[in-house]
Amino acid sequence: MTTLALSIAGIALICLWTISMQRSLAALDENAGSAMSQIGVQLSGRFDALMMLLYLTRDHASCECEMLIETVSSRRRMITAKSEPDDVLQQEGIIAEALNSIEQLTAKYPELKSDPNYIEMTGAVDAFEKMIRTSCLVYNDSVKKLNERIQMFPFMIIAGIYGLRKKDYLK
């Protein structure tokens, strides 16, 4: 009877230990997903500030801005917890192209640089850029913790059972 009780207790302990490892991995995966979602929220805010900047620029250079506004609007996507680092890099590329185009336009219209609304919007775009950089650091740290754990025995077995894979870092 004691052998049966010890066997049941041993199996129960193994089950609880496995559940604990799975929960730990799930929490790490959720942290990485949450960090990626936060990047998406900040990219969305940056796109909004960029669009406001484009609308302000349009007042000075309407025909040159319309095409840029359409291009940026059509290429905007939301980054979610399921997004990949390449999606973030692609969005950053779109923003960088648009900002470069805006800089070229402001070179033609120097009065635009002194417009208080324009100055405020460029500040907002820069602020979002700084927040995104910070969120990228948080994401990479979360991914590092998850990837380290997934590579360790016995977590690698539990990760394989539940389909958790290593995530890529943002560059």
Secondary structure, DSSP 4 states (H G I P E B T S, - for coil): -HHHHHHHHHHHHHHHHHHHHHHHHHHHHHHHHHHHHHHHHHHHHHHHHHHHHHHHHHTTSHHHHHHHHHHHHHH-----TT--HHHHHHHHHHHHHHHHHHHHHHHH-HHHHT-HHHHHHHHHHHHHHHHHHHHHHHHHHHHHHHHHHHHSTTHHHHHHHHT--PPPPP-
